[in-house]
Amino acid sequence: MPKIVSANLNGIRSAAKKGFFEWMAKESADFICVQELKAQEADMSPEFLAPEGYVGHFHYAEKKGYSGVGVYSKRTPNAVRIGFGVQEFDDEGRYVECDFGDLTVISLYCPSGSSSEERQQAKFRFMEVFLPHLQELKNSGREIVICGDWNIAHKEIDLKNWKSNQKNSGFLPEERAWLTRVFDELGLVDVYRTIHPETTGDAYTWWSNRGQAWANNVGWRIDYHIATAGIAKKAKTAAIYKTARFSDHAPLTIDYK
C-alpha cells in the first residue's frame, strides 16, 4: 500500500528554491499532494510538471499568483478530475482527484477566511457545497485519501493558543463543527489522529510568519489526510517533516502499509 505526502508549498517556485524537489526525490513517496502552487501553467518548468519518476496533474487558479493544487504520482492515473463542479471554487484551483485502481487520491486546498469577512463568507459557502461532494465520494464505495490544507484546526489540541483563537478564522465553532460532521456523520477518518491521538506540539503543520511562531512552536494542525475507513486502518506511520523548511507549512507523510 502507498506512502502519501501532503505539502502546502506556499508557492512552488519558492519551495523549489528551498529544496522541496530534492527532498521529494529522497522521500520517494507513491503520491505527493501539493497545495498553494501560486503559479499558472506558463510558470511551471518541466521539473515542476514532471519531476524525475513522477507524473503530475494540476488545477490552476484563474487569478495569477494564487492557490492551485496538484497530485504527483509514480504511475499514470486511470482517471483525473480537475475541480469538483462548483464554479466559484473551481475558478480558484482547489481540487485535483486521481484514480489509481480502486484508490482515489485527492489534493485539496480549502479557502482561508483570515484575510477578510468576505473571504470568511466564501469559506462558509465552500463548506456548504463541499460536504455533499464528500458524501458522494464516500458513497462511491472506493478507498479515498483527501490530502491537503483544510484551513481548520479541529480540536483544542490542534493549536497552541486555542483560547485566544476561538473567534478567529480556522478555529471558529462553525468550522470545527463542520469538520466533526465530516468525521462523525460521513464516517471519514482523520488519519494522523488515529496514529497519534494525543499529540499536541509535534502535530502542528503550519506556523504564522508573524512574531516568533516557528521559533516558539506556536503552530496549528490544519493539514490533514482524511480518508475512508478501509485505507485509514492500514496507516502505520505518520510523520511531519520539520528538518528543513520549504514554506510556512510542513509536509505530512503517512505510510499506508
N, C-alpha and C positions, 0 to 999 in steps of 0.2 A: 504494500500500500504506500501511498505517496508521502513525500515530505513537501510541505507547503509553507511559503513565506508570504506575509503581508507587510508592505512597506509604503508609508506615505513619504514621498521624496521631497515634497515642498519645492518642486522644480527639478525636472530630470537633468537639465544641463548643469545645475548647481550640484546635485547629488553625484553626477558622473565625475565632476572635478574633485570631489571629496573621496573618490574611490569606491563608489557603490558597485560598479560593474565588476571590479576586481574581487570584491567581497562576494558578490553573487556567483561568480565563477567558482570560487573556493567552496561556497556553501553547497553547490551542486544540488539544489532542490529540484523536484519534478515540476513544480509550478511556483511562479513568483507573481503575486498580485501587487501592482503598484498603483498609487493614487497621487493626485495633485501633480500631474506632469507639467502643468503650466506651459504647454507647448502645443503648437499646431503641427499638422503632418509635415509641412515645409521645414519645420525646425528640427525634425527627427533625423539624426545621422544614421547610417547603416548599422552602427553599433547599437544605437537605441532601438532600432526597428527589429533587429535580429542579432542579439549577442551570440557569440560562438556557441553552437549546440542548442540554440533555442529558436522558436518562432514566437512572434509577438502579435497580439491583436489589441487594438486601441479604440477608445472613444474620446474624441477631442471635443472641447468646448468650442462654441462659435466665437465666444469672446476671447480675444488674444491674452496670453499670459495667465490663463485662469483654468482651474480644475483639470479635468482629463484623467482617465484611468486606463490601465492595460493589464493583460494577462500574458506572461511568458510561459511557454511550456516546451518540454523536451520533445514531445510528439505533436503532430498536427491534430487539432481538434476535429471531431466528426461534424460538429456544427458550432456556429458562433452567432451570438445575438448581441447587437450593439444597441444599447438603450433598452428601457423596459416598457416603452409605449406611451409615456406621458410627455408631451412635447415640451412643457415648461422646463422639465428637468433633463430631458434628453438633449435639449439645446445646450445644457451646461456640462455635458460629458461626464456622466456619473456612473456608468454601468456597462460592464462587459461580461457576458456569460458564455462559457465554452464547455462543450460536452466532450467527454473522453470515455467512450464505452458507457458504462452505467453511472459514471460520476460526472457531476456538473460542478465546475469551479467558477466562481463569480468574483470580480473585483468591483468594489463599491466605494463611492465617496459621498457620504451623506452631507447635506448642506450644514454649514455652521450658521448659527444665529447671532454670533457675538458682535458683529460689526454694526448692526442697526436693528431697530424694531421691525423694519421692513423685511430684513433677512430672516429674523426670527419667525415672522408670519409665513415666509416661504418654507422654512424648515417644518413648521406645523403642517403646511399643505403637503409637503413631501411625505411626512409620516402618515398622513391620512390616505394618500394614494399608494404608498409602498406596502402597507400592511396587507391589502388584498392581493398584491403581487406575490408577497411572501407566502400567503395561503395557497395560491396557485402552484408555486414551486413545490410546496410541501405535498400538495395533492397529486403531483406528478408521479410520486412513488419512487423517484430517483434519489440517489445519495447526492447530497448537495453540501458544498462548503462555500460560504459567503465571507470573503476576507475583505477587510477594509477599515477605513476611518469612519466610524459611526457617529462621531462627534457628540457622544453621550457617555458620561460616567454613570454606570448603573447603580452602584451602592456606595455607602459611606466609605467602605474600604478601598474604593476605586479612585480616590483622590486624596491628596494630603490635607488640604484645607476645606473639608466638606462643610463645616459650619458656616463659614463666611461666603460660600458659593451657592447657597440654596436658592438665591434669586437670580443667579447668573446662567446664561445660556450654556448648555452642556450638562447642567445638574438641576434643571427645573423639575418640579414634581411631575408635570405632564410628560416630559421627555422620559423620565425614569419609569413612569407607569407604562408608557408605550413599549419600552424595552422589556418590561415584565410581561406584557401581553405576548410579545414575540416568543418568549421562553415558555410561559405558563399556558397560554391559550393555543399557540401554534405548535408547541412541543419542540421548538428548535433549541439547540444547546449552545451555551457559552463554553466553548471547548477549553479555553485556558482555565476557567474556574473549576472544571471537572478534575483537572490535574493539580491545580494549586488553589484549593477552596478558601484558604485563609490568608494568602499572601497579600501584603499591603505595598510597602515601598519598592519591592522588587518587581511589582506588577505594572508599574507605570510605563506608558508608551509615548507620552507627549509632555513636553515642558515648555512653558511660555518663554519667549525671548526677553521678557521684561525682568528686571531685577536679577537676582541670582538663583532663578528657579532650578536650572540644571545643577549648579554647584551644590545647592541645598536639597536636591531631590524633591522639590515641590512640584510633583507631577500629577498627571491624570492618566487613567487607563481608558482610552477611547478607541483604540484599535483592537479589533476582535476577529476571531474565526467563529462564525456562527453556523452551525451545521445540523443536518438531520441526525437522528439518534443513532442510526446504524454505523455511520462512519465516525461519529463522535466517540463511540465506545472503543474504537480502535486507536484513539490518540494515546500515545505513550509518553512523549516528552514535549514540553513547551518551553521555549527559551526566548528571552528578549535580549537582543544584541546591543550592548552599550559600550563596547571597547572602542569603537570608532564612531564618529557622528556624521551621518550623511545628510541629516535635516533636523528639524525640531522634534521629529518623531523617531522612535527606534523600531527596527524590524522585529516582527513577531514570527517565529518559526515553530511549527508544530509537525511532529512526525506521527503519521498515522500508520503504525506498523502492521 
